[in-house]
């Protein structure tokens, strides 16, 4: 009888310990989930602020300073910039938006900032510094958190789907040409395209959802430039 009671007591202790472990796991998970959701809400709030800034700049007719690589080099050397050089949008300083990313098949309109550190990505998708400027020859990278309302459904972006980047003066219309999953150190996805190929746009986020172990990639090639003063691209209608 004593042995039976001791066995029952041991069973109850083990059951109690299991309940405590389960409860602590649920609590820890709840804290983690709450923290994650707080970050999601922070990004959404930042996007609302960036949308207001973008609209205010349009309403005010804010002039854009435009530069080219040759102009930058000339100014740095104290020389007069060469006349007639092609121009590109300068990147906005501070936290302001530098472009608007439209992914119509995913119903996304996202305001892009410069930089891809975590502090920048807490504002929204970020242009990866050191990659090409949007629309220029080269490979322009945009990184974004795998959050709802940001790049949560990027895996659903299919080959041939349109992606549109809106700058202050141009609609840049891209078509998705490739999708892949790579390791975080595989930076070749941001390499320039082959000689003679058109400008690329590379979208980068984490894979799988709720993990940072790998990177989900979608690459698109530029197929058209439309002036912002004209009608919206048909891809957005």
Secondary structure, 3 states (H helix, E strand, C coil): CHHHHHHHHHHHHHHHHHHHHHHHHHHHHHHHHHHHHHHHHHHHHHHHHHHHHHHHHHHCCCCCCEECHHHHHHHHCCCCCCCCCCCEECCCCCCCCCEEEEEHHHCEEEEEEECCCHHHHCCCCEECCCCCCCCCCCEEEEECCCCCCCCCCHHHCCCCCEEEEECCCEEEEEEEEEEEEEECCCHHHHCCCCCCCCCEEEEEEEECCCCCCEEEEEEEEEEEEEECCCCCCHHHC
